[in-house]
Amino acid sequence: MRLRKLVTAAAGGAGAAALANRTLSWRADPLEPALEGYQGTYRWRGFDVAYTEAGDPEDQDVLLLHGVHAAASTKEFDQVFRQLAQTYHVVVPDLPGFGRSSRPPVNYTAAMYVDFVSEFAAEHTDDAICVASSLSGAYATIAQRQRDVFSRLELICPTADTGERRGWLRALLRSPLVGTALFNALASKRSIRRFNERDGYFRQASYTERDVAYQWQTAHQAGARFAPASFVSGYLDPDVDLGEELAAVDVPVTLVWGRDAKVTPLEEGQELADRGDTRLVVFDEARLLPHAEHPGPFLDVLFDELTPIEEQ
């Protein structure tokens, strides 16, 4: 209902929308790196993919893959990145179409992201431990099945199904005037706060206004609406049964879940763990982002699981 109202309002106020779009584009500053470390660029299929790297290159590689939503970026891992880099060689890309990576008006698809994960991992890591959240967890699982690029998967609330495909919605959001206005409404600071409070975090104290400001900035870079247009219309959902994919991978897999997750309820995690024969770690008082909300306990779990790999 809210989306329908936004569509109607955006379509009915074309002149005001054009003015608002220009005003918001002027207010958005160039996006600064969310993480401290070496800032690299990976040229991939016409994209300039930004990534951050830290830690000793001689240490075990860890690849961090952020989730997918309107304001997604590597900032998702800012609570765990530096501590991980004290022990591991950590590489974190902004997925194509998000963060500081380029955002051309191509048709973003799940298959494209699976290919990116496979090729970026092969180029920048060696048998990496992959920590991936939300849809990126599905991309990493498929990439492992296809190219055997990881030594372990740590998946945070992974999913392969966010809703039915709606071509009309993707076309609308990609349109220059109405689409920009509609996306600006969906990615307003008010909407970002609502997402954080309702779906992202269990406690409002787990994020700050600086986090909201960064999310707003990344959602208002040039071309920011194109990848999310495919996301909200279902085109970034891979056409796989994630439980079957998890059961078929040949490396250790752990699922990490927030007990109070709403977007991907714990029941889904329990079912995936049963079908994939994987370990399930549940964090109390957490929703979609237990690694951001409880970074210390999350790292404790991760370090405990990775110790046997170090000793082999």
Salt bridges, closest charged atoms under 4 A:
ASP48 OD1 - ARG43 NH1 2.90
GLU53 OE2 - HIS89 NE2 2.56
ASP61 OD1 - HIS89 ND1 2.63
GLU76 OE2 - HIS291 NE2 2.89
ASP78 OD2 - LYS75 NZ 2.73
ASP115 OD2 - ARG45 NH2 3.33
GLU119 OE2 - ARG45 NH2 2.87
GLU154 OE2 - ARG152 NE 2.82
ASP199 OD2 - ARG198 NE 2.79
GLU209 OE1 - ARG193 NH2 2.98
ASP211 OD1 - LYS75 NZ 2.43
ASP241 OD1 - ARG275 NH2 2.89
GLU245 OE1 - ARG145 NE 3.26
ASP284 OD1 - ARG259 NE 2.36
GLU285 OE1 - ARG203 NH2 2.55
GLU305 OE1 - ARG152 NH2 3.65
GLU305 OE2 - ARG279 NH1 2.40
